[in-house]
Amino acid sequence: MTTKYAALLRGINVSGHKRVPMPELRTVLADLGHTDIATHLQSGNAVFRSGTEDEDALAAALEQAVHERFGFPVGCVVRSGAYLAAVAEACPYPAAELEGRQLHVTYFDRPVDAARFAALDAETFLPEAFALGDRCLYLYAPDGLGRSKLAEALARPRQTQGLTATTRNWNTVAKLVEMTRV
């Protein structure tokens, strides 16, 4: 039996840095033995089918293969389509009422303790808001991620140290859910 997964690569193809062409990423995934491969946008979103059930092992193999192929390290989070659908379903914000650029999900490579973010005074960032989920963080940023002071605070090293974390806007979240449906 195989499972449909999404691979979320961190920080590629941003301002010309860490360039990974999507056709080459699809080749890397095929070389790893995965099937039913597709990519979305140029920002490191790939879906594939695999018989391996260990998401961490899938991510580690992809990180190594990308490093060998392109010559630089890239963090990667791999999650099943079922997980992505559950994250979308559990969103504490009214996704259907918001523009895709206003709502984001940061996916973490492991569970995150709320204590990491306890020092942030959420009131100072209103109307922006965040909520932790299952190995993810939901961010409501009404003016978009680029203008978000809360996103900046959440990305500080004390909040993300030791984690692989990568963020997608709600449009991409929804598209990846659609692409990973079995």
Wavefront OBJ file of the C-alpha trace (Angstrom):
o trace
v 0.000 0.000 0.000
v 1.189 3.512 -0.740
v 0.458 6.879 0.796
v 0.239 10.274 -0.878
v 2.569 12.843 0.721
v 3.512 16.485 0.335
v 7.132 17.543 0.633
v 7.512 21.142 1.796
v 11.016 22.444 1.146
v 12.135 25.430 3.169
v 13.548 28.605 1.651
v 14.165 27.590 -1.949
v 13.790 29.831 -5.012
v 13.477 32.951 -2.849
v 15.026 36.056 -4.449
v 17.191 33.871 -6.669
v 18.755 31.987 -3.766
v 18.851 28.205 -3.330
v 17.539 27.663 -6.822
v 15.792 24.318 -7.308
v 13.981 23.979 -10.643
v 10.754 22.031 -10.174
v 11.451 19.572 -13.048
v 14.720 18.673 -11.309
v 12.952 18.297 -7.967
v 10.533 15.874 -9.623
v 13.533 13.927 -10.954
v 15.087 13.795 -7.471
v 11.833 12.404 -6.070
v 11.613 9.823 -8.864
v 15.240 8.801 -8.248
v 14.261 8.167 -4.614
v 11.677 5.672 -5.873
v 8.554 7.771 -5.436
v 5.698 7.794 -7.943
v 2.723 9.960 -8.925
v 4.910 13.062 -8.551
v 3.739 16.638 -9.105
v 4.922 20.075 -8.000
v 3.002 23.240 -7.191
v 4.416 26.712 -7.796
v 8.170 27.309 -7.598
v 8.427 27.475 -3.814
v 9.258 23.871 -3.003
v 5.901 22.122 -2.884
v 5.866 18.578 -4.226
v 3.427 15.726 -3.863
v 4.280 12.078 -4.382
v 3.247 8.554 -3.543
v 5.451 6.257 -1.450
v 5.264 2.892 0.270
v 7.341 4.264 3.145
v 5.296 5.288 6.187
v 8.034 7.157 8.085
v 7.648 10.858 7.276
v 10.907 11.763 9.020
v 12.824 9.183 6.967
v 11.237 10.503 3.769
v 12.219 14.073 4.692
v 15.797 13.073 5.603
v 16.262 11.183 2.327
v 14.931 14.132 0.327
v 17.109 16.624 2.216
v 20.182 14.503 1.482
v 19.276 14.020 -2.188
v 18.621 17.747 -2.697
v 21.919 18.605 -0.998
v 23.806 16.142 -3.204
v 22.083 17.327 -6.384
v 22.149 21.108 -5.825
v 25.051 21.585 -3.412
v 23.281 23.305 -0.522
v 21.292 22.159 2.500
v 17.518 22.530 2.474
v 15.167 21.764 5.328
v 12.159 19.665 4.433
v 8.924 18.656 6.123
v 7.018 15.689 4.686
v 3.388 15.142 5.662
v 0.664 12.789 4.489
v -2.375 14.020 2.630
v -4.528 12.909 5.569
v -2.470 15.093 7.923
v -2.724 18.102 5.588
v -6.497 17.682 5.365
v -6.765 17.420 9.166
v -4.700 20.604 9.605
v -6.943 22.469 7.158
v -10.070 21.160 8.888
v -8.774 22.156 12.344
v -7.970 25.757 11.366
v -9.224 28.021 14.168
v -9.735 30.966 11.800
v -12.554 31.416 9.249
v -10.523 30.407 6.189
v -13.489 30.599 3.816
v -14.020 34.255 4.744
v -10.385 35.345 4.357
v -8.096 36.012 1.431
v -5.429 33.336 1.008
v -2.667 35.833 1.749
v -4.154 36.591 5.179
v -3.930 33.082 6.583
v -0.796 30.942 6.809
v 0.268 27.616 8.225
v 3.794 26.962 9.446
v 4.587 23.262 9.415
v 7.127 21.983 11.935
v 9.180 18.819 11.693
v 8.146 17.796 15.223
v 5.621 18.669 17.923
v 6.141 22.119 19.426
v 5.533 23.024 23.058
v 3.458 26.172 23.597
v 6.112 27.326 26.091
v 8.290 28.295 23.105
v 5.876 31.109 22.366
v 4.823 32.012 25.915
v 7.023 35.119 26.016
v 5.134 36.697 23.109
v 2.465 39.150 24.210
v -0.226 38.348 21.644
v -2.192 41.484 22.580
v 0.560 43.735 21.199
v 0.145 42.232 17.726
v -3.639 42.531 17.354
v -5.449 42.158 15.028
v -2.849 39.561 14.049
v -3.122 36.263 15.879
v -1.653 32.773 15.997
v -2.629 29.372 17.318
v -0.674 26.155 17.669
v -1.945 22.968 16.094
v -0.615 19.452 15.568
v 2.997 20.084 14.513
v 1.904 23.367 12.976
v 1.129 26.983 13.713
v -1.747 28.938 12.207
v -1.085 32.637 11.574
v -3.748 35.209 10.819
v -2.061 38.265 9.292
v -4.720 40.563 7.771
v -2.142 42.689 5.915
v -0.217 39.677 4.604
v 2.922 37.914 5.743
v 5.332 40.535 4.412
v 3.915 43.235 6.701
v 3.297 41.020 9.702
v 5.076 42.004 12.912
v 3.776 38.828 14.527
v 5.298 36.645 11.791
v 8.608 38.407 12.391
v 8.373 37.731 16.137
v 7.378 34.095 15.603
v 10.405 33.536 13.362
v 12.947 34.701 15.944
v 15.582 32.098 16.828
v 14.267 31.488 20.351
v 10.947 30.405 18.853
v 12.329 28.238 16.052
v 15.701 27.027 17.327
v 16.242 23.359 16.590
v 13.187 23.093 14.351
v 12.663 22.772 10.661
v 9.769 25.113 9.962
v 8.285 26.172 6.644
v 5.269 28.381 5.984
v 2.587 28.258 3.293
v -0.279 30.648 2.627
v -3.818 29.307 2.741
v -4.137 29.117 -1.047
v -1.172 26.739 -1.122
v -2.447 24.799 1.900
v -5.767 24.221 0.117
v -4.069 23.261 -3.155
v -1.802 20.729 -1.419
v -4.811 19.179 0.325
v -6.459 18.841 -3.087
v -3.314 17.399 -4.708
v -2.799 14.783 -1.984
v -6.340 13.416 -1.972
v -6.152 9.695 -2.616
l 1 2 3 4 5 6 7 8 9 10 11 12 13 14 15 16 17 18 19 20 21 22 23 24 25 26 27 28 29 30 31 32 33 34 35 36 37 38 39 40 41 42 43 44 45 46 47 48 49 50 51 52 53 54 55 56 57 58 59 60 61 62 63 64 65 66 67 68 69 70 71 72 73 74 75 76 77 78 79 80 81 82 83 84 85 86 87 88 89 90 91 92 93 94 95 96 97 98 99 100 101 102 103 104 105 106 107 108 109 110 111 112 113 114 115 116 117 118 119 120 121 122 123 124 125 126 127 128 129 130 131 132 133 134 135 136 137 138 139 140 141 142 143 144 145 146 147 148 149 150 151 152 153 154 155 156 157 158 159 160 161 162 163 164 165 166 167 168 169 170 171 172 173 174 175 176 177 178 179 180 181 182
